[in-house]
Amino acid sequence: MPVYTIRNDSTEEYYEVNMSYEEFKKLLEDNSHLHQIFKMPATVTGTVSTLRQAGGDWQDMLKKIKKSSGKDNTINV
C-alpha cells in the first residue's frame, strides 16, 4: 500500500499514513483540516556495480570458472 504525507492545518504537524487510495480520499473528505503534502521520492545514492560490491574474492572465483570452462566460453570477467 502507498504511503501518503498529510499536514494537519490546525496543529501544523506532518505525518505519514499507509492506506489504500480510496481510504485516503475518504480521510481527506471527512477531515477538512487535513491536506496531502507532495514530496519528492527518495533517490538512490552510492550505486556501485554488483561485481565491485562482491569484492576481489568473487572476481578470483569468476576467473577460475572462466579458465576451466573451455575455449569457447562467453563468461565476461
C-alpha positions in Angstrom: 0.0 0.0 0.0 1.2 3.5 -0.7 2.4 5.9 2.0 0.9 9.4 1.9 2.2 12.5 3.7 -0.5 14.6 5.4 -0.4 18.0 7.1 -2.8 18.9 9.9 -3.6 22.6 9.5 -4.9 23.0 13.0 -1.7 21.7 14.7 0.7 22.2 11.8 2.0 18.7 12.2 3.1 16.4 9.4 2.7 12.7 9.4 2.6 9.7 7.1 -0.3 7.2 6.7 -0.2 3.9 4.9 -3.6 3.1 3.4 -5.3 2.5 0.1 -6.2 5.4 -2.2 -9.9 5.0 -1.5 -9.4 5.1 2.2 -7.1 8.1 1.8 -9.7 10.1 -0.3 -12.3 9.3 2.4 -10.0 10.5 5.1 -9.4 13.8 3.3 -13.1 14.3 2.6 -14.1 13.7 6.2 -11.4 15.9 7.7 -11.2 19.3 6.0 -8.2 20.3 8.2 -6.0 17.6 6.6 -4.2 18.2 3.4 -1.9 16.0 1.3 1.7 17.1 1.0 3.5 16.1 -2.2 7.2 15.1 -1.6 9.9 14.1 -4.0 10.6 10.3 -3.8 13.8 9.2 -2.1 16.6 8.9 -4.5 19.2 6.1 -4.6 22.7 7.2 -4.0 26.0 5.4 -3.9 25.2 2.9 -6.5 28.1 0.5 -7.2 28.2 -2.4 -9.6 27.5 -5.8 -8.1 30.9 -7.1 -9.1 32.6 -4.2 -7.2 30.4 -4.8 -4.2 31.2 -8.5 -4.2 34.9 -7.9 -3.8 38.1 -9.4 -5.1 37.4 -12.9 -3.9 34.4 -13.1 -6.2 36.5 -11.8 -9.1 39.0 -14.5 -8.5 36.3 -17.1 -8.4 34.9 -15.9 -11.8 38.4 -16.1 -13.3 38.8 -19.7 -12.1 35.4 -20.6 -13.6 36.3 -18.9 -16.9 39.7 -20.7 -17.1 38.2 -24.2 -16.6 35.1 -23.7 -18.7 36.8 -24.4 -22.1 38.0 -22.3 -25.0 34.5 -21.3 -26.4 33.2 -19.8 -23.1 31.4 -16.5 -23.1 32.0 -15.5 -19.5 33.0 -11.9 -19.1 35.2 -11.2 -16.1 
